[in-house]
């Protein structure tokens, strides 16, 4: 399967993101120039399960103020800012979509975290970092848009220090039937590259990783979707991904309920030499 880089970038691009965020913040009585990760919490975690997923994922790894973290597919930088704000670590973020990175840089400045969070446009399959740079490589809802999963894992392995951790939340296909579209990451099958879980696990092992945890997180995400869809916050990620976000999220929830997809929280280690 060939990469569909331009199509993926177009899928995640909605011009005017920052202006929409500023308008919503102002309507809620916030000063858009003076922000914090807490204020932005319902907006900036674009992956399934939102902030709760970020928090649980972080709790499964040992992050300290001395940690160097790489967020692959960082979006507007919500998880990167959460990690830096919560643990005092330094986080680099990379994403394919300029609109998201430009927005994320402004929000990082306004949260006064630019000394610890650096976001840049780039490709997950061509990470612009030296070998063995990071203690943690962090990834959320990214691999479903990448056909070259071996390349993604090889890059993560390369930039990790020996003993470093790769933490990921990703979908696999399930036994319940074909994926119902549209979903948050794709309107049709052209940029949907889900694989069975056993294939995913084999790819990790072939890349050299030692799998520490492989947890089915689907039920937690189903409940989160139900809460967000029944009582959506005013500051919501539909400002970023589009007004049709509820339909796509409902389909994602249905895919999980019917076993068409499974959502995994994964922790793997680059073994020490």
LINLINKA-V194504 format. One record per helix or strand of 3 or more residues. SS is the DSSP state (alpha for helix, beta for strand). FROM is the first residue (numbers start at 1). TO is the last residue. Records with the same first field share a line. If there is no record, write none. Layout:
BEGIN
SS: FROM-TO ; FROM-TO
END
This chain:
BEGIN
alpha: 5-11 ; 17-27 ; 41-44 ; 50-59 ; 78-87 ; 98-110 ; 143-145 ; 149-159 ; 189-191 ; 197-207 ; 218-230 ; 238-241 ; 245-257
beta: 68-72 ; 90-95 ; 117-121 ; 134-140 ; 160-173 ; 209-216 ; 261-270
END
